[in-house]
Amino acid sequence: MYHLARGPGIGPQEGERAEDEEPAEELQDIELVCVEEDCGATFTWSAGEQGFFKANGLYQPRRCQPCRRWRRFENNYSHLSDKIDANNPAR
C-alpha cells in the first residue's frame, strides 16, 4: 500500500478508513442452537464475540460454551481413559 501523505507501506491513521475498505457493519447479538444431540440448548452469540471471531478468522460457533468445554476436554484427555482402564481392571 502506498499512501501519498505518509509514504509507502503505511496505512491509514487511527480513525481513518482505507479507500478500498468498506464501513464496518453493526453487529447484533444472535441466538444460536447447539448442535450436540443430547443438548440442543439455545445460546447467545454476542456482538463482541462475533467481532473477535471475525478478526481472528474463526467460524460461527456450533456448540454452546459448556459443550465446547466438554468437547475440548474429551479431545485433550481421551487418551488417558485407555491407560486408566488398563491399569485398574476393577473399573
trRosetta pair geometry for C-beta under 8 A, 3 or more apart (Angstrom, degrees):
i j d omega theta_ij theta_ji phi_ij phi_ji
1 8 7.6 147 91 -162 48 57
1 9 6.6 109 63 -110 75 24
1 10 7.6 -121 96 59 104 28
1 11 5.9 44 90 -89 153 73
1 18 7.4 -67 -141 -133 145 130
2 7 7.5 -72 -153 161 73 32
2 8 4.8 -30 -111 -108 83 70
2 9 7.6 9 -91 -21 54 44
3 6 4.6 11 92 47 120 94
3 7 6.7 7 66 50 79 28
3 8 7.8 162 26 -97 63 20
3 10 5.5 -85 33 80 125 83
3 11 7.0 139 -40 -128 135 17
3 12 7.3 163 -103 -73 144 51
6 10 4.3 -97 124 89 123 136
6 13 8.0 149 -55 -49 152 96
7 10 5.8 59 70 14 77 121
11 18 6.3 -53 -161 -77 97 113
12 16 3.7 -136 178 97 116 111
12 17 6.2 15 99 114 177 5
12 18 5.1 -142 -18 -67 122 64
12 21 8.0 -93 8 13 143 142
13 16 5.1 70 56 10 67 122
17 21 4.8 -139 -176 77 94 120
17 23 7.2 -49 -105 -89 159 62
18 21 4.1 95 56 -12 88 112
27 47 3.9 139 109 -147 103 92
27 50 4.8 -177 -164 83 141 136
27 51 6.0 -146 13 -53 160 88
28 47 5.8 -20 -111 -79 11 112
29 44 5.3 -6 -176 -170 116 109
29 45 6.9 156 -159 77 62 49
29 46 5.2 -26 -107 -122 93 49
29 47 5.7 -72 -58 -31 59 80
30 44 7.3 144 74 -157 39 58
30 45 4.7 -17 63 59 93 102
30 50 7.3 90 8 -70 113 131
31 42 5.6 3 -176 -176 104 109
31 43 7.5 157 -153 81 59 27
31 44 6.0 -36 -97 -98 61 64
31 45 7.8 -178 -88 16 12 79
32 42 7.2 158 82 -154 35 60
32 43 5.8 -26 65 66 85 77
32 44 7.7 139 19 -113 79 15
32 45 5.3 46 -8 -20 122 115
32 60 7.3 176 -100 164 147 110
32 61 6.8 138 88 82 164 86
32 62 7.7 -127 165 -128 133 30
33 40 6.3 -10 -178 -164 102 59
33 41 7.4 172 -151 89 59 31
33 42 5.5 -33 -97 -97 69 66
33 43 7.9 139 -104 19 22 71
34 39 4.5 -50 106 110 139 124
34 40 5.9 -137 68 -93 91 8
34 41 4.8 33 7 49 127 73
34 42 7.7 -124 -4 -69 82 21
34 43 6.5 63 -49 -1 94 113
34 62 7.4 89 -147 145 46 55
34 63 5.2 48 -144 -143 90 50
34 64 4.2 -50 -77 -15 126 94
34 67 5.5 122 -157 9 132 152
35 62 4.6 -14 2 162 128 103
35 63 6.2 -76 37 -76 84 70
36 39 3.9 50 76 18 112 117
36 40 7.2 -114 75 -35 69 50
36 63 5.9 61 -30 -124 102 102
36 64 7.8 -80 15 23 117 89
36 67 4.7 -146 -22 -138 144 144
37 40 7.7 -4 -178 -44 20 93
39 63 7.6 66 66 -148 157 84
39 64 6.4 -148 162 23 142 118
39 66 7.8 174 -127 82 136 106
39 67 5.3 -58 -48 -70 168 132
41 64 4.9 -8 75 -37 119 155
41 67 7.9 179 33 -21 114 121
43 64 4.2 145 -34 -115 146 95
43 65 6.9 168 -150 -5 155 82
45 49 5.6 -117 -171 83 69 130
45 50 6.2 88 143 -62 101 92
45 60 6.9 8 -146 -157 169 89
45 61 6.3 176 -102 39 121 107
46 49 4.6 98 57 7 81 101
46 50 6.9 -138 100 -7 44 87
47 50 5.5 -52 -149 34 34 116
47 51 6.6 37 152 -20 64 102
48 51 5.8 -53 -152 33 32 111
48 52 6.6 31 151 -17 64 105
49 52 5.5 -55 -150 37 35 113
49 53 6.2 35 154 -19 69 105
49 61 8.0 -34 153 -7 132 124
50 53 5.8 -53 -145 37 30 110
50 54 6.2 28 156 -17 64 109
51 54 5.8 -57 -145 39 28 110
51 55 6.1 27 157 -19 65 110
52 55 5.9 -57 -144 38 27 110
52 56 6.3 2 163 2 63 115
52 58 7.7 -3 121 34 73 129
53 56 6.3 -75 -147 50 24 96
53 58 4.1 -96 -154 73 77 107
53 59 7.2 -72 -178 75 120 14
53 60 6.9 91 147 -91 159 41
53 61 7.6 -121 -95 -31 146 83
54 57 7.8 37 -175 -69 28 27
54 58 7.7 -78 -48 48 22 73
59 62 8.0 2 118 -29 114 95
61 68 7.0 -46 -154 -70 123 135
63 67 4.0 -121 -178 96 114 118
63 68 4.8 151 95 -60 116 76
63 71 6.5 69 92 -7 175 140
64 67 5.0 85 55 15 75 105
64 68 7.0 -138 96 -9 34 90
65 68 5.6 -53 -144 34 31 113
65 69 6.4 31 158 -19 65 104
66 69 5.7 -54 -149 36 32 111
66 70 6.3 31 154 -18 66 107
67 70 5.6 -52 -143 39 34 111
67 71 6.1 36 156 -21 66 106
68 71 5.8 -55 -146 37 29 111
68 72 6.4 30 155 -18 63 106
69 72 5.8 -56 -150 37 29 111
69 73 6.3 32 152 -21 64 108
70 73 5.6 -54 -149 36 32 115
70 74 6.3 30 154 -17 66 105
71 74 5.8 -54 -147 38 31 110
71 75 6.3 28 155 -17 65 108
72 75 5.8 -57 -145 39 30 109
72 76 6.0 17 161 -11 66 114
73 76 6.1 -65 -142 43 24 103
73 77 5.9 -27 176 25 64 116
74 77 7.0 -79 -126 55 17 78
74 78 5.3 40 177 -60 64 106
75 78 6.6 -20 -117 -5 15 114
77 80 5.0 -33 -175 20 78 121
77 81 7.4 89 136 -29 79 86
78 81 5.9 -40 -163 15 48 114
78 82 8.0 49 148 -16 64 93
79 82 6.3 -46 -168 25 44 112
79 83 7.3 38 143 -11 67 106
80 83 5.6 -58 -156 40 46 111
80 84 6.1 46 150 -23 75 105
81 84 5.6 -51 -143 36 35 113
81 85 6.3 33 158 -17 66 106
82 85 6.1 -58 -149 39 27 108
82 86 6.3 24 155 -17 64 112
83 86 5.8 -58 -143 39 30 110
83 87 6.1 20 161 -12 66 113
84 87 6.2 -64 -145 42 25 105
84 88 6.2 -27 173 29 64 111
84 91 7.0 -13 140 43 95 162
85 88 6.9 -82 -131 60 20 74
85 89 7.6 58 174 -101 60 44
85 91 6.1 -114 -115 78 64 119
86 89 7.8 -1 -160 -69 23 74
88 91 5.0 56 111 -7 106 110
